Amino acid sequence: MAQAVEQAQKQRELSKEALAADLGRFEAKVRSELDVKARLRRDGLRIAAIAGGALLLVGGLIVLRARLRKRGEGDDEDPATIEDLAEELREIRKELEKQRKGGSGAQKLLLRGLTAAGSAGGSYVARQMMKRRGAEEESEQASAG
């Protein structure tokens, strides 16, 4: 009988040791999962790859949406001419001049900046249109010749 009690106590001690070891492993695993720095070191490349893929997907969708929108709008409208752009810029300048007469110094500075940006944008668009026209004329000449 004493031997059976002794074996039961040994078995209980072994069970306690096994549970303590399991508890220690579980505690270490929980700490490692909750340690943000260690997790970033371990999974940082995977997280960066997922974020990069998401950015590429969103960027692609934005570009695709813009291109599809431009195609839909381009069918309904005639292409703008340089004269139309120049007239629009003159109208914008006149409107800005009207607004420039009143207001604070910050507003005047902002309007001057907007005027400069509008002029730069208009000249950029005009240059792009000239390049397109030149490319179209070259392709027509090449196909005719």
C-alpha positions in Angstrom: 0.0 0.0 0.0 2.8 2.4 0.8 4.3 1.6 -2.6 1.0 2.6 -4.4 0.8 5.9 -2.4 4.5 6.6 -3.3 3.8 5.9 -7.0 0.7 8.2 -6.9 2.8 11.0 -5.4 5.5 10.5 -8.1 2.8 10.6 -10.8 1.4 13.8 -9.3 4.9 15.4 -9.2 5.5 14.4 -12.8 2.1 15.9 -13.8 3.0 19.1 -11.9 6.3 19.3 -13.7 4.7 18.7 -17.1 2.0 21.3 -16.4 4.7 23.8 -15.3 6.7 23.2 -18.5 3.6 23.6 -20.6 2.7 26.8 -18.8 6.2 28.1 -19.3 6.1 27.4 -23.0 2.6 28.9 -23.3 3.7 32.0 -21.4 6.8 32.4 -23.6 4.6 32.1 -26.7 2.1 34.7 -25.5 4.9 37.1 -24.7 6.6 36.6 -28.1 3.2 37.2 -29.9 2.6 40.4 -27.9 6.2 41.7 -28.4 5.6 44.1 -31.3 9.3 44.8 -32.0 10.1 41.1 -32.2 7.1 40.5 -34.3 8.2 43.2 -36.7 11.7 41.8 -36.9 10.2 38.4 -37.6 7.3 39.3 -39.9 8.5 42.8 -41.2 9.2 41.7 -44.7 5.9 40.0 -45.0 4.0 43.0 -43.7 6.0 45.3 -46.1 5.2 43.0 -49.0 1.5 43.1 -48.2 1.5 46.8 -47.7 3.3 47.3 -51.0 0.9 45.1 -52.8 -2.0 47.0 -51.4 -0.5 50.3 -52.5 0.1 49.0 -56.0 -3.5 47.7 -56.2 -4.9 51.0 -55.0 -2.7 53.0 -57.3 -3.6 50.8 -60.3 -7.3 51.2 -59.5 -6.9 55.0 -59.4 -5.0 55.1 -62.7 -7.5 52.8 -64.3 -10.4 54.8 -63.1 -8.8 58.1 -64.3 -8.1 56.6 -67.8 -11.6 55.2 -68.1 -13.1 58.5 -67.0 -10.9 60.4 -69.6 -12.0 58.1 -72.4 -15.7 58.6 -71.6 -15.3 62.4 -71.4 -13.1 62.6 -74.5 -15.8 61.2 -76.7 -18.3 63.9 -76.0 -16.1 66.9 -76.2 -14.1 68.4 -79.0 -10.4 68.8 -78.3 -9.5 72.2 -76.9 -7.4 74.5 -79.0 -4.6 76.8 -77.9 -6.9 79.7 -78.5 -9.6 78.3 -76.2 -6.9 77.7 -73.5 -5.6 81.3 -73.9 -9.1 82.7 -73.6 -9.8 80.7 -70.5 -6.6 81.9 -68.9 -7.5 85.5 -69.7 -10.8 85.0 -68.1 -9.2 83.5 -65.0 -6.7 86.4 -64.8 -9.5 89.0 -65.1 -11.4 87.2 -62.3 -8.3 87.1 -60.1 -7.6 90.8 -60.8 -11.1 91.7 -59.6 -10.6 89.7 -56.4 -7.0 91.0 -56.0 -8.1 94.6 -55.4 -9.6 93.8 -52.0 -8.4 91.5 -49.2 -5.5 91.0 -46.9 -1.8 90.6 -47.7 -2.1 86.8 -47.3 -4.9 86.7 -49.8 -3.0 88.8 -52.3 0.0 86.6 -51.9 -2.2 83.5 -52.4 -3.8 85.0 -55.5 -0.4 85.9 -57.0 0.7 82.3 -56.4 -2.5 81.0 -58.1 -1.9 83.4 -61.0 1.6 82.1 -61.5 0.5 78.5 -61.1 -2.3 79.1 -63.7 0.1 80.6 -66.1 2.6 77.8 -65.7 -0.1 75.2 -66.1 -1.5 76.9 -69.2 1.9 77.0 -70.8 2.5 73.4 -69.9 -0.8 72.3 -71.5 0.0 74.4 -74.6 3.4 72.8 -74.9 1.9 69.3 -74.5 -0.7 70.1 -77.2 2.0 71.3 -79.5 4.0 68.1 -79.0 0.9 66.0 -79.7 0.1 68.0 -82.8 3.7 67.6 -84.0 3.6 63.9 -83.3 0.3 63.6 -85.1 1.6 65.5 -88.1 4.8 63.3 -88.2 2.7 60.1 -88.1 0.4 61.4 -90.9 3.5 62.4 -93.0 5.1 59.0 -92.4 1.9 57.1 -93.3 1.4 59.3 -96.4 5.0 59.1 -97.5 
